[in-house]
Amino acid sequence: MKKKGLALLIGAALMAASLAGCGGKNTDADDTAKADKTAGSDAGDSSAVSTPADNASDGDVVELEFWGWWSSEARKPHIESMVKGFNESQSKYHVTYVDIPFGDIFTKNIAQITAGKPCDIMANNMEEVRFRASQGQVEALDPFLTDDVKGAFYEQYLEACTGEDGSIYALPLSVDTRAIYYNKAHFEEAGINPEDIQTWADLEEAAIRLDQKNGDTWERIGFIPVLGNGGVDTWVINANSGYGWFDENFEPKVNTDVNKEAFRWIRAQIDRYGQTKYDELSAVFANGMQDPFASGVMSMLVQTSAYPSSLRQNAPDLDYGVIPLPEFKEGTGHVANGGGFVLEIPKGAKNPEGSYEFIKYVTSRETQDFLSTNIGDFSARNDFDDSTEFMSNPLNQDLAKCLSETSTLVLPNEVKGYETVINPFIDEGTLGLSKTDDALDKAQKALEDYVKNN
């Protein structure tokens, strides 16, 4: 397993450990009870926050702000319960959760750092921890970290939180993967065994059997690869066993024979239903309208491991299952692209020690189990197994198997932002504005120029 490079493949250890927001809002009493449970941890887990008596302060309580973007009823109440649990677990610090829209929070964070007035704890993406560290935007956690805390996370994820100087700049908050969600009733009606879908060819055959058309009207769509939370990059990464648009040396490899074959296959799935139908469904997803999978219009959908929370909200009676992304060809692997979020201390935060105490609390085993159970995100901890409430759910166990072949992109700084260069050309092919081979040829040239200029 490569520990550095474009793709960090999440090894079979995740599967062995058996490791995504949540459904309806709990009552305040239930939230408080569960949050209170997270105040400590199992004996021997030093990531637990100590009791109020241990942390009694002779001075004023230190006020800290935690910035995130979780504002929905499915997530925010549980984030606030977790914050409340921390505040009640000790008396030295008081954290306030501030939710800022996802489209604004990252630029606002940079502006506040630049102005010398950062928040105290920041939720951020895992893929660019190394970049932010190189730009001096985050504080190193090394002065506070202990070996038992570092040893609680899978090495791949902790390495993603490590800067090029070897210091650790964040701790993992959550990780995700992608899988294919399928409607069990549709599969039973069509006589399809989900375990038989092992390759892209199998997937296409199943989709055709699931399709239902009345004259010129599609009444049911079996599957379209680039709807939901799977783009062309998802399938290219799958076809290349984790490497996508670059090779392992970060050389642009956009218009390879494998990628051209993969993109032609994607285009063929769109063409089966017609560009108009694809555009219609794509607009439904883009505008946050009724989910076609939840309503039964689509039989299969690529989505992240966080998707069950949405289904509990929007389709609580839907009977569904999950299968891994199939192999491009037999033997290439069920590889999915995934990522994650971290907690970090912005550069210049007024009380890094207090910020770290909160981060340590949130990433402890009990708090992670509380968040995973209520919100649905998977933990990067290596001690998650079926003794946790979250992993006692069979669906989460199936999703955990998908994590065993998940590729997390950790890009070098010189190729950061490459998506803005190639995506317009990929969109041309997806929207039928140019042939897929031509789109990849143009994207290859654009990416080569981008890397050269950087």
C-alpha positions, 0 to 999 in steps of 0.5 A: 500500500502506498503511503504517499502519492496521488491515491492513498488506498484504504487497506483491508484493515478497515474491513477487518475493523468493520468500521454518511447525515442522520435521520429525524431529530431526537428530542432534546432529552435524548440529545442531551442524554447521548451527548452526556454519554460522550463526556468520558471514554473507556478506561485507557482511552486518553482521548477522553476529556477529564471531569470538571473537577480535573479541569477546574479553572482559577480564572475566567472560562475561555470562550472558543468558537467552533466553525462548521457548515452543518445547519440542517435539522438532520445534523445541527442538533447533534453537533450542538449536543456534542458541543454541549457535552464538551462544555459540561465535561469540564469547566475551563473552556466554553465552545460555541458552534457557529454554522456558516454556509458551505459556500462561504466558510472557507474563504471567510476562514482565510480572511479571518486568519489574514486579519489576525482574528481566526476562529478557534476550531475549524472544520475543513477538508482532509485532502488539502491539509498539507496545502494549508500547512504549507501556506501557514494557515494552520497550527501544528498539533504536535505540542499537544499530541500524545502517542495514544491519540495518534495511534487511534487513527488509521495511518492513511488518514493521519498521514493525510493530516501531516504536512510536508515538514512531518508535523500533524496539523489536524485530526480526522473528523469523518471519512466517506466513500461511495457505493451504489444504492439499490431499490430491493423491490425493483431488484426482486421484481426484475429477478436480479441478485445484487451480488451478481453485479461485479463488473461494469458490464454486469451493471449495465445489464442490470440497469437495462433489466430495471428500465421501464418505458411506456411509449416515449416516456421513461417511467423508471430509470435503471441507472445513470453513472454520473447522477447522484454523487458520482462524476466522471472522475469516480468512474475513471478512478475506479477504472484505474484502480485509484489513480484517476487523472494522474499517474503515481508520479503526478504526471497528467494521464487524462486521455489514456486508452482506459479513460477513453473507454471509460468515458465512452461507456458513461456516454453510452449509459446517458445515450440510452435514456437520451440527453433530455432525460439526463439533463432533466434528472441532473437538474433535479439533483442540482436544485435539491428537488425530490430525490429520484431514487428516494421516490422510486424513479431510479433503481440504482444511484451512486451516493456517498456513505452519508446518504442513508441520513437523507433517506431516513428523512425523505424516504423512511419506508424505502427498502434498499441496500448497497453494493460496492462500485463494480470492477471496470474489468474483472480483477481491477478492483471495486475502487471508489473515490472518497475523502473526509473532513478534519478539525484543525486550529487556524493560525493565530487562534488565541488558545491552541491548548483549549482548541486542541482539548475540544478536538481531542474530545470530538475525535474520541471513540465515544464522541465519534460513535455518538456522531456516527450513530446520529449523523451517519458519517464514518470515523477514521478511528481504528477501534471502530467495530461492531461493539459500537452502536454505529457498527451494529447496523448491518447497512453500515457494515456493508458500507464499511466494506466499500471503505476497504477499497477507497482511494483518498486523493492527497495532491501535491501543492503544485497541482492544487486546483486542477479540477477547474482546468479539466472539468469544463472539458469533461462537462462538454463530453458529459453534456454531449457538446463534444465527443468524449475522446475529443473532450479528454484530448483537450483536457489532457493538453489543458492539464499539461499546460497547468502543471507546466505553468505551476 
